[in-house]
Amino acid sequence: MGRPASHGGRLARGTGGAGPRRAGPVRRAVRRAGRRGAARGARRGPARGVPHRRAALSPAQPSGRAGRVTPPGPTIPLIAQELRALAISGLAYGQNPYDVDRYRRILTLSAALATLDAGVPRARVEAAYLSSLAQTTPLLAVEAVVVRGESVLLIRRTDTGLWALPGGMAEVGETPAGGAERELFEETGLRGRATRLLGVLDARFAPNRHGLHLIAPVFLLEAEGDPRPTLEAHEAAFHPWNALPPLHPGHERSLALARAALASGTPFFDAEPARTWDAQENPAGAVPGQPRHWKVRLARLLVRGGGWLFLRTGHR
């Protein structure tokens, strides 16, 4: 089970909002760089002796397998974002002061990498990359369900000795389905392939020891072979649905919902409780974009202050 990954970006606004958010400086810089690169490629044309080729499938086109699309290849912006996430995770968990200095250096280099051919001042991109170091969105976890006959695959965790579905924190640079496949291998030694989304869990509605707000897609995986103990699981074995062993907190609910989804064919999700949405209200005299509540102003000040403190202490 991986350590929590830090997501510094904002969630995109849903369809019920007033409109899309304005892109930040990093995103605008990346878009301009992409447009200039495409224009240069069009002016240059194909290399000498190389015939014209048909355009390849775009990332949004199917790759030939139902329900799957071809992900984009690695690009400088994506590499920079992944390095940034790894550096922030290292800063959160690093114990050795020398390693902490190295993670600070990696974070700075990730900002420098994001500015390559960006067309905007490096200082502006670095400020956007280094200013939001706090986790302000739910963390993404994944869970894997492997079924054989009337039994489901479980692991016995090394931390509590209780049984659970294979799963853990998703990592930057992988899809949720890919994260479930990786966690299955790390915890059971089985190489599997996600074939179906069974549902999406919200950790607020299940008991957990950490108190973090996790969102956990649950996938059905196909895998062959025999599971084995690993560094993260004392045991890995199939158990009958009707005779489950003592379960880790929260996994009784995960298993019950997964079994219901397998029987019904309908993915599950946790509905949002009734609540009042006040963010889009703009009473007379209010200035759009200016937070009115003192808690909102304090939260923004702390996030910005965290980035400023890092710059003061981490860059000499």
C-alpha positions in Angstrom: 0.0 0.0 0.0 1.6 3.2 -1.1 1.9 6.3 0.9 -0.6 9.1 0.2 0.2 11.0 -3.0 -0.1 14.7 -2.8 -2.3 16.4 -5.4 -1.6 20.0 -5.7 -4.0 20.9 -8.5 -7.6 21.9 -8.2 -10.5 19.8 -9.1 -12.2 20.8 -12.3 -15.5 22.5 -11.9 -18.5 20.2 -12.4 -21.2 20.6 -15.0 -23.4 22.3 -12.4 -21.0 25.2 -11.8 -21.1 28.6 -13.4 -18.4 27.8 -15.9 -14.8 26.4 -16.2 -12.1 27.8 -14.0 -9.5 30.1 -15.6 -6.4 28.1 -16.4 -3.4 28.8 -14.0 0.0 30.1 -15.3 1.5 26.6 -15.5 -1.3 25.3 -17.6 -1.4 28.4 -19.9 2.4 28.1 -20.4 2.1 24.4 -21.3 -0.7 25.2 -23.8 1.4 27.9 -25.5 4.4 25.6 -25.7 2.3 23.0 -27.4 0.9 25.4 -29.9 4.3 26.7 -30.8 5.8 23.2 -31.1 3.0 22.2 -33.4 3.5 25.3 -35.5 7.2 24.7 -35.8 6.6 21.1 -36.8 4.2 22.2 -39.5 6.6 24.7 -40.9 9.5 22.2 -41.0 7.6 19.4 -42.6 8.8 15.8 -42.7 12.5 15.1 -42.4 14.4 14.5 -45.7 13.9 11.1 -47.0 11.1 10.3 -44.6 7.6 9.9 -46.3 4.5 11.4 -45.0 2.6 9.2 -42.6 -1.0 9.1 -41.6 -1.7 10.8 -38.3 -1.7 8.4 -35.3 -4.7 7.8 -33.1 -5.2 10.7 -30.6 -5.3 9.8 -26.9 -9.1 10.1 -26.9 -9.6 7.4 -29.6 -10.2 3.8 -28.7 -7.1 1.5 -28.8 -9.1 -1.4 -30.1 -10.4 -2.8 -26.8 -13.8 -1.9 -25.7 -13.9 0.6 -22.8 -10.2 1.5 -23.1 -8.4 4.5 -24.6 -4.8 4.9 -25.4 -3.2 7.2 -22.8 -0.9 10.0 -23.9 2.8 9.3 -23.9 5.2 11.0 -21.5 5.6 14.7 -22.1 7.8 17.3 -20.4 4.8 18.8 -18.4 3.6 15.3 -17.3 7.1 14.3 -16.2 7.5 17.6 -14.3 4.1 17.1 -12.6 5.1 13.5 -11.6 8.4 14.6 -10.2 6.7 17.4 -8.2 4.3 14.8 -6.7 7.1 12.5 -5.8 9.1 15.4 -4.2 6.2 16.5 -2.1 5.6 13.0 -0.9 9.3 12.7 0.0 9.1 16.0 1.9 6.1 14.7 3.8 7.6 11.4 4.8 11.4 12.0 4.7 13.2 11.5 8.0 16.8 12.0 6.9 17.7 15.7 6.6 19.9 15.0 3.6 17.0 13.3 1.8 14.8 16.3 2.6 17.3 18.6 0.9 17.4 16.3 -2.1 13.5 16.3 -2.3 13.6 20.1 -2.1 16.1 20.1 -5.0 13.9 17.7 -7.0 10.9 20.0 -6.4 12.8 23.0 -7.7 14.0 21.0 -10.7 10.5 19.9 -11.5 9.5 23.6 -11.7 12.5 24.3 -13.9 11.5 21.4 -16.2 8.0 22.7 -16.5 9.3 26.1 -17.8 11.3 24.6 -20.7 10.1 26.2 -24.0 7.0 27.5 -22.0 7.3 31.1 -23.4 6.7 32.7 -20.0 9.1 33.9 -17.3 10.6 31.1 -15.3 9.8 32.9 -12.1 6.1 32.9 -12.8 6.0 29.1 -13.5 8.0 28.4 -10.4 5.7 30.5 -8.3 2.7 28.5 -9.5 4.5 25.2 -9.0 5.8 25.9 -5.5 3.0 28.0 -4.0 0.4 25.2 -3.3 2.1 22.5 -1.2 -0.9 21.6 0.9 -3.4 18.7 0.2 -6.7 20.4 -0.4 -8.6 17.7 -2.3 -9.7 14.1 -1.4 -7.0 11.5 -1.7 -7.4 8.8 -4.3 -7.2 5.1 -3.2 -8.0 2.0 -5.2 -9.3 -1.5 -4.4 -9.1 -4.7 -6.3 -11.6 -7.5 -6.4 -10.6 -10.9 -7.7 -13.3 -13.6 -7.7 -12.9 -17.4 -8.2 -16.1 -19.4 -8.0 -17.8 -18.4 -4.8 -14.7 -17.0 -3.2 -13.0 -13.6 -3.1 -9.3 -12.8 -2.8 -8.2 -11.2 0.5 -4.9 -10.2 2.1 -3.9 -10.3 5.8 -2.4 -6.9 6.5 1.0 -6.6 8.2 -0.1 -3.6 10.3 -3.3 -4.9 11.9 -3.3 -8.6 11.2 -6.8 -8.3 9.8 -8.0 -9.2 6.3 -8.8 -6.7 3.5 -9.2 -6.3 -0.2 -5.9 -5.7 -2.0 -5.6 -1.9 -2.5 -3.9 1.3 -1.5 -3.1 4.8 -2.6 -3.0 5.6 -6.3 0.2 7.1 -7.6 0.8 10.1 -10.0 1.3 8.9 -13.5 -1.2 5.9 -13.5 -4.9 5.5 -14.1 -7.1 4.3 -11.2 -7.4 0.9 -13.0 -3.6 0.8 -13.3 -3.3 1.5 -9.6 -5.6 -1.4 -8.8 -3.5 -3.7 -11.0 -0.2 -2.5 -9.3 -1.6 -2.9 -5.8 -2.8 -6.4 -6.6 0.7 -7.4 -7.7 2.5 -5.7 -4.8 0.2 -7.3 -2.2 -0.4 -10.8 -3.7 2.2 -11.3 -6.4 -0.6 -11.8 -9.0 -0.6 -9.9 -12.3 -4.1 -9.0 -13.2 -6.1 -6.8 -15.6 -9.0 -4.6 -14.6 -12.1 -5.5 -16.5 -14.9 -3.7 -14.8 -15.6 -0.8 -12.4 -17.7 -2.1 -9.6 -18.2 1.2 -7.8 -16.7 4.3 -6.1 -16.4 4.4 -2.3 -16.3 7.5 -0.1 -14.3 6.8 3.0 -16.5 9.3 5.0 -19.3 6.6 5.0 -17.1 3.8 6.3 -15.1 3.4 9.5 -11.4 4.1 9.0 -8.4 4.6 11.3 -6.8 7.5 9.6 -9.7 10.0 9.4 -8.6 11.1 5.9 -11.1 11.8 3.1 -10.4 9.1 0.6 -12.2 8.3 -2.7 -11.7 4.7 -3.7 -12.8 3.2 -7.1 -13.3 -0.5 -6.7 -12.4 -2.6 -9.8 -13.0 -6.2 -10.8 -9.8 -7.8 -12.0 -9.0 -11.0 -13.9 -5.8 -12.8 -12.6 -4.3 -16.2 -12.9 -2.0 -18.1 -10.6 -1.7 -18.6 -6.9 -1.4 -15.6 -4.5 1.5 -15.5 -2.1 2.7 -13.5 1.0 4.5 -10.3 0.2 6.2 -7.4 2.0 2.7 -5.9 2.6 0.7 -9.0 3.4 1.3 -11.8 5.8 -1.1 -14.0 3.8 -3.1 -13.8 0.6 -5.8 -16.3 0.0 -9.3 -16.8 -1.4 -12.2 -16.9 1.1 -15.9 -17.9 0.6 -18.2 -14.9 0.5 -20.3 -16.5 3.2 -17.3 -17.2 5.5 -15.2 -14.1 5.6 -12.4 -13.8 8.2 -12.0 -10.8 10.6 -11.9 -7.8 8.4 -10.0 -4.5 8.5 -12.2 -1.5 9.3 -14.2 -0.4 6.3 -13.7 -3.5 4.2 -16.9 -5.2 5.4 -18.7 -2.4 3.6 -16.4 -2.6 0.5 -17.0 -6.3 0.2 -20.8 -6.1 0.7 -21.1 -3.4 -2.0 -18.8 -5.2 -4.4 -20.8 -8.4 -4.1 -24.0 -6.5 -4.6 -22.6 -4.8 -7.7 -21.4 -8.2 -9.1 -24.9 -9.6 -8.6 -26.8 -6.6 -10.0 -24.5 -5.5 -12.8 -24.9 -1.9 -11.6 -21.9 0.1 -10.2 -22.4 1.6 -6.8 -21.5 5.1 -5.5 -22.2 7.1 -2.4 -24.8 9.8 -2.9 -24.0 13.3 -1.6 -26.1 14.1 1.5 -28.5 17.0 1.2 -26.6 20.3 1.7 -26.9 23.9 0.7 -24.6 25.3 -2.0 -23.8 28.9 -1.2 -20.6 29.4 -3.2 -22.4 30.7 -6.3 -24.6 33.2 -4.5 -23.6 36.8 -5.3 -25.7 39.2 -3.2 -25.8 42.8 -4.1 -22.6 44.6 -3.3 -20.4 41.4 -3.2 -17.4 41.3 -5.5 -17.1 38.0 -7.5 -13.9 36.2 -6.6 -13.4 37.8 -3.2 -14.0 35.3 -0.3 -16.2 36.8 2.3 -16.0 34.3 5.1 -13.0 34.6 7.5 -12.5 30.8 7.4 -12.0 31.0 3.6 -9.6 33.8 3.9 -7.6 32.1 6.7 -7.4 28.8 4.7 -6.0 30.6 1.6 -3.6 32.5 3.7 -2.2 29.3 5.3 -1.8 27.6 1.9 0.0 30.5 0.5 2.1 31.0 3.6 3.1 27.4 3.5 4.6 27.9 0.0 6.3 31.1 1.1 7.8 29.4 4.2 9.1 26.6 2.0 10.8 29.0 -0.3 12.4 30.9 2.6 13.7 27.7 4.3 14.4 25.4 1.4 16.2 27.7 -1.1 19.5 29.2 -0.1 
